[in-house]
Amino acid sequence: MAVLAPLLALFYSVPGICRWLAQPYYPLSLLLSAAFLLVRKVPPLCHGLPSQREDGNPCDFDWREVEILMFLSAIVMMKNRRSITVDQHVGNIFMFSKVANVILFFRLDIRMGLLYLTLCIVFLMTCKPPLYLGPEYIKYFSDKTIDDELARDKRVTWIVEFFANWSNECQSFAPIYADLSLKYNCSGLNFGKVDVGRYPDVSTRYKVSTSPLTKQLPTLILFQGGKEVMRRPQIDKKGRAVSWTFSEENVIREFNLNELYQRAKKVFKQSDETPEESPEQPAVMELPNGESKKDK
């Protein structure tokens, strides 16, 4: 049983691994992350490389390289403690591995360091992480539709995500937000998104900074009656976002989604069950002989 469980887990993860490998971003990132390991350990490539080992073996790590790799492992473990999704874990490994590779290649040979740094820059400019395209109940706003939609029906509560496609945090949060919309979307509780990278006027209007230094992306804002009630992350006096983890549990707890969902369903159910007032019928007066005034 101890052997069967990991095999079953690996079997069920094969479709996801295949989807990752089918996208150029992940294989190329893996290749760049393991570049120094391949150059140092593969015999046809490692011959002729300088080494500080006592035995002079160019196909093995020297003591300084081992220290850098151990430091890399510690940094990745610390960063992944706050990661939520698999994409965030993999993204941290790729990012810090590339940084370590730059240091290792420059230490080995400045020409190899410049070549590797150039390849990383070209990769960053030409190959973007794949966007989440899964099922969702989310309405996408533009700079011209967001205000009208929020004010259309005062009974509807909106949760709107302000995001940008270039933000890794927004891309990691996309599947979580989509899953929340599938669970909690109803007539009185709607989910929306607006790309503040594409519509900068919206970011100014709703005071959501797109600067990477402020760390305000993504931002979730709760609207009730067309007005903002709360937002996460909160902003301090210096205009920077207060640290907040965008996990499914935190969103449900902070925005009280269970109560909002039940209240929204109840409000619309009551409005649907309220009978329409029928027009008043003309009064009919009976006469003494049994005939009505209408009959007369």
BELVENFEN-V965531 format. One record per helix or strand. SS is the DSSP state (helix for helix, strand for strand). FROM is the first residue (numbers start at 0). TO is the last residue. If there is no record, write none. Layout:
ss=SS from=FROM to=TO
ss=SS from=FROM to=TO
//
This chain:
ss=helix from=1 to=20
ss=helix from=23 to=32
ss=helix from=34 to=40
ss=helix from=42 to=45
ss=helix from=62 to=79
ss=helix from=85 to=107
ss=helix from=109 to=125
ss=strand from=137 to=140
ss=helix from=145 to=151
ss=strand from=156 to=162
ss=helix from=167 to=183
ss=strand from=185 to=185
ss=strand from=188 to=194
ss=helix from=199 to=204
ss=strand from=218 to=223
ss=strand from=226 to=231
ss=strand from=234 to=234
ss=strand from=240 to=240
ss=helix from=247 to=253
ss=helix from=256 to=272
ss=strand from=285 to=285
ss=strand from=291 to=291
//
